[in-house]
Amino acid sequence: MATSRNRPRAGSGKPSDRRPKGRSGPAGAKNEKTVLPQAWLGDGMERQMVISLYLSSVRNGGGEMTTYSARVRCSGQLHAISITGRGAVILHAHNLKSERTMVALGGEPCRCLQVLEAWRARDRKSLPEGLRPALDATTRREKKKRVDPLSLPLRDRLTKKMQEIARSNILSANYRRSQSTWAGGDHVVLVYPDRGILPASISGGSDRVWSNNGKWSGNNSYIHATLSPLWLIRVYKRGLAVVDGSFVLDIITQDDKGITVLAGKQGRGFEVNPAQARVIFDGDTPRLRWVK
């Protein structure tokens, strides 16, 4: 049975402390349902990215979905730029790869591209006024996330170090990567810790993408690897991270004739697959021979 203690008394002017169900937030905040404006969506890959970010924020409670937008004068027109709550910058009127290609060929960067670079450089003064709150919010969030590395457990520190070093070595290996210009052209390398559950592995491939106007297609390439934090000691410290252009995942056996390793072998197209190989030393130089 409801009691009068939970309801404001008539004429008292005292508001109820109870909030409507399904709404959250600090007192004084706008309790409005989050709606994804059509103007944010754009088309093609840009639309997919925004919707993905939106759904992700909903799964996390919606607290990070504050999106900031502004219009800037660019190429004689007003162009919209949005920054999502997770820090993703969306240039609604441009294909980023095309703009960077023009700059590489000696062209002047457009105003929208200048805003993007200002965001990455955290240059608040160069940002449009409507996007500055996004930078302020991102700066506050980054400060909260900063953790003293020495406060982390040793295994977590080793894992993070392993991921950084392994990613750098995979990027230096001679694997094919996307060279698309008008659409795609990104190359992503991700390294996952095995946590003692999954064996060392590596895979590579590509995804087909389209330009914002839907006229040109291209691809983005990727390489994913799973490694133990002990990779730092077993492989990297022995100078075997990359041998003859191939990334070494782990050492299987060792004898007088050489070392048997598991390495990433280039396949068709952008494929990279784990395969056994022998490491034979030519003087002090290691050479890789694939096991048939």
N, C-alpha and C positions, 0 to 999 in steps of 0.2 A: 504493500500500500504506500503510495507516494506521500511524503510529508511536506509540510510548508517550508521546512528549512532550506530545501533546494530550489525554491522559487522566490523571485524578488517580491517584496511586499508592495502592494498597490500604493502608489504615492510616495514610497520611501526614497525613490531615486537611486537605490542601490542595485547595480546590475548583478545578474547571476554569474557565479564562477564557472558554471557548466557551459561547455561548448557543444555545438551541434555535432552529431556523429558524422564521421567521415571527413572531418576537417581537423587540421592541426596547424601549429605555428604559434609564435609568441603573441602575447596580447598586443593589440594595435596593428598587427599585420593584416593584410587583406585576405580574407578567407574566400577567395574566388577559385573556382575550378580551373585547373591548368588546361588551356586549350592551345593546340598547336596551330598558329596562324598560317593560312595558306601562303602568305607572302614569304615565309621562311623556306618553303619546300623546294622551289626551283624545279629542276627536272633531272632525269638520268641518275648518275652516281651521286650527285649532290643531294637529290631527294632521298635516296636510300640512306645516306650518311646521317641526315638530319633525323629521319624517322628512327633509325637505329639508336641514336643518342637519346631521343625522346623516350623510347621504350625502356632503355637502360635506366633512365632517371626515374621512370615510374616504378620499376622493380625495386629501386633503392629508396622509395618513399617520395620521390619528386622534389626533394629538398635542393637538388643541384640543377634544376631546370630553368633557372632565371637566365633568359637570353636577352642580350643587349643588341640593339640594331641602330644603325645610322646610315644616312645618305651622304655621299660625297660627290663633288663635281669631278667627273673623270671622262676624258675624251669628248667633252662637250655635252655630256648628259649627266643626270643624277643616277648614280649606281648605289645599290643597297649592299651593305656589309653587315653580317651578323656574327656575334660571338656567343657560343653556347655556354651553358653553365660549367661544362667540362673543359672549356678553353679552346674548342675547335673554331677556327675562323672560316667563315663561308663568304666567298666572293660570288654573289649571285649573278653577276653579269660577265664573268670571265672564265676562261679555261686556263687554269694555272700553268699547265705545261706549255701551252701556246705562248702565254705572256713571257715566261722565262726563256723560251727559245728566241723570241724577238729581242729580249735584252741581251742574250748571249751573242746575237748577231750585230749588236751595236745600237739597238734601239733604246729609247728613253723609257724607263719604267713608268707605267701609268700610275695614277694617284691611288687606285685600289691596291696595287702591288706595294706601293710605298707604305700604306697603312698596315699591310700584312707584315712587312719587315719591321715597322715600328713596334708592332705587337710582340714579335719574336725578340726584339732587342729590349723590350720592356721600357720603351721610350714614351712615357706618358704625355709629354708635351706635344709630340707629333701625332698623337691619336685624335680623331674627332671627339668632340666633347661627349657625345652620346655613348662612346665606347670606353671612356675612362673608368666608369664604375666597374666594368668587367675586369679591367686590370687591377683595380683596388681589391676586388673580391678574390681574384686569383692569387695576388700577393699575400693576402691574409691566410688563404687556404694553404699555400706553400709553406708559410712560416709555422703553421700548426703541425705540418707533416714532417718538419725537419727533426731528425733524431740523431743523437750522438752515436756514431758507428760503434763506439766501444761499449755502448749500453746494450747492443744486440748480442744474442748468444753466438758463440764461436762458429757453429755450423751455419747460422744465417749469414754471417759475414763472409765465410768461405763460399757459400752458395752465390751470393751477390757478386763477389769478385770473379768467381768462375764464369758466371753468365756474361759479365762485361768482357773478360779476356777472350772467351770462346767466340762471342759474337764478332769481335774485332778480327780474330783469325779466320773465321768463316768468310768474312767480307774480303779478306786479303787472298783467299784461295781462288783458283782459276775456274770457278763455276760460271756458267752462262747466266746472264741477267738481262732483264728487259731493256731494250733500246728504243721503245716506242716514243714518239715525239708528240703527236697531236692528241693522243689519248693514252692514258696509262703511263708506263715508263718507270714506275716505282719498283724498288727491290727491297723486300722486307726479310730480315733475318731475326728469328726468335729462338732463344735457348731456354729450355725448361729443365729444372732440376728433377732427377729421377726419384729422390727421397727414398732410395733403396727398394722401390717397387717395380719400376719399369727398367728394362735393359737399355743400354746406350743405343740410340737410333738417330737416323737423319732422313729427311725427305725433302724433295723439292718439286716445284711445279709452277703453274701460272694460272691466272684468272683473266678472262677476256672482259674488257671494259669498253665503254663508248664515250665519245666526247659529249659535252652538254647539249650540243645541238643535234646529236644523233647521227651525224654524217660520217664520222670516222671512228674506226675501232682500233684497239690496241690491246696490250696486255700488261699486267703487273706480275712480276716474278716473286717467288718466295722460297725460303729455306727454313725448315723447322728442325731443331735438334734437341735431343734429350740426353743429358749428361749427368754423371755423378760429380759432386763437388771434389771428389778425389782425382778427377781428371787433371786438376792443377798439378798434382804430384806425380801421377802415373804417366802423364803424357806431356803436358806443357813444360814442366821443369826439366824434362829430358831433351827438350828442343825438338819434339816430334809433333807439334801441333799441326803443322802443315808440311807435308812431304810431297815434292813434285807437283805442287799445286792442288793436292787433295787434303781435306781436313781429316785428321785422325781422331776417332771417337774413343778408342780404348786399346790397351795392349792385352792380347789374348795369351800368348806364350812367348818364351824367349829361350834360345839355345845358342850353341856356338856358331851356327850358320846365319843367325839373324833373329829378327823379331817378327812374330805374327801379330798383325793389328787388325782392328775393324775400322774401316775408313769410308768416307763418302765418295762414291764413284759416280761420275757424270754419266747420265743416261741419255735417252733421246730428248731433244728439246731442252726444257728446263728441269727435267727429272734428275734427282740425286738420290741414290739408293745406297744403303749400307752393304759393304762387301769386304771379304777377307783379303788381305794383301801381306806380302813379306817386305820388311824393311831391311835392305842390305846396304852396308856402309861402303862407300867408295872413298877410302881414306877417312876423312872426318865428315864427308857429305853423305847424308842418308838418301837412298833411292828406293822408290816404291815399285814393287812388282805384284800385279794382281794375281790371286790364286784362282785357277780355272776350275 
